[in-house]
Each structure stands twice: as structure tokens, then as C-alpha cells.
Amino acid sequence: SISLPRAQAQNLLRRPGAKVLTSIAKEANFVIAGEDAGQKLAKAQALGLGILNEEQFNVLLKEETLKNLAEKEIAQKAKFLNEIFELNNSKSSLFS
């Protein structure tokens, strides 16, 4: 789970117009997963959904343009952030 209460996170996403699902489904654009996400994370991965950790979620929320994004654009931004974080993590592991 993430440190932000679930209801608060859902409200922050709904405010700019995102549709929040309560279960993992292929219709989802992305999933926000904490450190101990468990079976829901595995299901999201199996469906090929974008997965954001708490840090990525916070970056998405802080973006001023979030208010102007449609659901599809939010998903694209989430995927982009995920790719950046993966790239940064792979670079740091190369130099460790």
C-alpha cells in the first residue's frame, strides 16, 4: 500500500477526471502499487498494465498539467514516467 489513504488518492485522481476502478481490469490505464502489493500487482503485470510506485504517483499528482489531461493522456504520461524511472534504475545499477 502507499502512504496516502486510498480514498484520498482516489479523490485526487478523480478531480481532473480520471476514472478510478476498485479492481484490476484490462480497462485500467495504470495501477498504483505500494511495496507489498501482492496478488493485485501480479494480475496487473499479467494484463500488461502500466504500474506506478508511490514516487511516480506523487510526480504525476504534482504536475500542474494533470488537471488538463484526459484519461488516455494520463495513461501515456504514467507509462512515460515508468519508462524514465526504469531507465534511471538501470543506469544506476550499471554504475553500482
N, C-alpha and C positions, 0 to 999 in steps of 0.2 A: 504494500500500500504506500501511497505518498503521504507526506506530512500534512497536506491540505485536506480538510474534511471533504468527503465525497460530494456532499450536497453543495458545498461552496464551489468546488471545481466544476461541477455540472452547471451551476448558475453562471460562472464566468465564461463558460463556453456557449451557453445559450444566449447570453446577452448580445453578441454580434450575429446571432442567427444560426449557430451550429445545432444540428440535431444530435442529441445525446441518447445513446442506446444503453440499456442496462444489462445486456448480454452480448456475448461475442457473436457477430454475424458477418457474413461476407459483404453485407451492405455498408459496413463501417468503413470509414476512410482511414482511421488510425485508432490505436489503443494507447492509453496512458498506463504504464506499468511501473509499480514500485519494485523494490529489491526482492520481495518474496511474493511474486505474482502468481506462481503456481500453475494450475491447470488452464486458467484463462489465458495466460501468456502463451502456453504451448498451443492452444487452439488458435490464437491469433496468428502465431507463426505458421501453423499448418495452412491457414487460409491466405497467407501472404500479405497480411495487413501491415501497414506502417506502425511501428512501435516507438513511442516516445518515453524516455525516462523522465523523472521529475525535473531535472535541469533543462531538458529540451522543452518540456511543457511550460516551464516558467519563462523561457525565452519567447516562446510563442505568445504567451499572455502579455508580455511586456511590449511586444511590437505594437506600435501605435496604429499600424495599418490593419490590425486584426479586426477592428470594428467595421472595416470596409470590405472584408473578404467574404466571398460566398463559400459554401461548404466545400466545393471542389477545389477552390483555391487554397483553403485551409489544409486540405489533404496534401496538395502539392507542396505547400510550404513545410508541412510536417515531414514529408519524405525528403525534401531538400535538407532540412536541419539534421535529420537522421544520417544522411549521407555525409554531411560535414563532420558530425561527431564521430562517425565510423572512420573517416579519413584521418582525423586528428588522432584518434586512438591507435590506428595502425602506424602512423608516423611516430608517435611517442614510444610504441613498443619496439620499433626498429632501432631507436637510439637508446634504449634502456640497457 
